C-alpha cells in the first residue's frame, strides 16, 4: 500500500468528519455568498481546526473568491484545499541530518506515543541507510527503558541505557560517546514527559542541551515534539507549553488513525509556525511517514 492510500485509510475517521460537515454545507449550495462562507467557517471550527485558524482560512477564501470571481462549488472546494495547504507549508518537512552524527531530541508528554514514534523514526532512518543510536534518557518513568529497548531491537539499532532514576543528561553523554565510536549517522534521544512540573522539565532539557552542545558543537540538531492526534485542541496547549522550554523544530503526529480530530493538525501548524515532520497512521513499525501537506489535505477533503 502506497503512502497516500495508507494516509487515506489512516485518516478515515477525520475524512468522514470533514466530509459530513463540508458536504452538508455544499448540499444546500445555491451561490457563493456570505452565508456559504459563514457555514463553511462553522464546519471548519466543528472539525477541530480551531476558531482562529478557521477564521483565517475563510478570510483568505473570501479574498480569493472576490479576486478570482469564483462562482461554482468545485472551484470553492479547490480554493479551500489550497488555503489549507498554504497554512501547513511553514517550513521543510525533511529532517536536517547534514552532519554525522546528527542529533534528534524527542520531547512530549507521557502517553502520546513518544517511545513508539522513536522506534518508527529509527526504523525509517535505518531503511534509508542511516546508522542510528538511541539514548534511553527518559529515566524517570517506570518501564520506559524496557519499552524503548523493544523498539530499538525491532528497528535493529544500538541502544544506550542506564538504570531507572539515572540523570538523563549523563545517559545522553554516554550515548554521544557510543555514537562517535560507532560512526553513527543519527543519535535519537528520548526525554521525560512530565509537564506538571515545568521547572524540572526545563532544567532537565537545559542540561541535555548543554551536553549535546558541548560534546557535538558542530552537529545539526532537530527537536521533535510528539503529539497525540486524539487529544484535539489540547495538543495546541501542549505545543505552547513545550515552546516555553525548548526550541521545537518539528512535530510528530501520532494516533491519527484512531480519531476524527485530525483537523487539529492545521490549527497547530498555523498557530505555531512549526512544520509537521512525521505522521503516524497505524500501529506497525512502518506506519510512520514524512508528512506531505498536499496529500494530507487531499486525504481529508
BELKA-V325576 format. One record per residue. PHI is phi in whole degrees, -180 to 180 (none if undefined). Layout:
# BELKA-V325576
phi
PHI
PHI
This chain:
# BELKA-V325576
phi
none
-72
-62
-63
-66
-60
-64
-62
-65
-64
-99
-53
-69
-67
-59
-61
-61
-63
-62
-58
-73
-70
-65
-60
-65
-76
-66
-102
-60
-118
-155
-82
-145
-62
-62
-61
-65
-62
-67
-65
-61
-62
-62
-67
-61
-69
-97
73
-73
100
-65
-58
-72
-61
-62
-63
-59
-69
-61
-65
-65
-59
-60
-65
-60
-68
-65
-95
51
-74
-122
-106
-57
-64
-66
-65
-60
-62
-65
-61
-58
-63
-67
-67
-61
-58
-67
-80
-89
-106
173
-72
-90
-92
-73
-87
-122
-82
-117
-124
-82
-98
-118
-119
-97
-111
-124
152
-70
-61
93
-86
101
-64
-62
-60
-63
-60
-60
-71
-66
-59
-63
-59
-69
-62
-65
-89
97
-89
-94
-119
-118
-113
-103
-86
-96
-91
-98
-100
-86
-58
75
-61
-67
-62
-63
-71
-65
-60
-69
-63
-65
-61
-86
59
-121
-73
-121
-110
-138
-136
-72
-54
92
-65
-61
-56
-63
-72
-66
-64
-58
-63
-67
-62
-60
-64
-60
-67
-60
-92
52
-70
-85
-138
-112
-105
-111
-80
-138
-70
-118
-107
-97
-68
-124
-63
-65
-58
-61
-63
-61
-63
-65
-61
-65
-63
-61
-60
-63
-62
-64
-77
-84
-132
-63
-94
-73
-75
-136
-114
-117
-103
-98
-92
-126
-91
-59
-73
-84
57
-63
-62
-63
-65
-65
-65
-61
-60
-65
-73
-63
-74
-105
-157
-85
-79
-103
-167
-118
-115
-105
-116
60
-70
-72
-105
-141
-99
-98
-60
-61
-60
-53
-66
-64
-60
-69
-63
-80
-114
55
-117
-73
-82
-99
-134
-136
-101
-127
170
-97
-73
-65
-95
-90
-140
-132
-63
-71
-131
-63
-64
-63
-61
-66
-63
-74
-105
-127
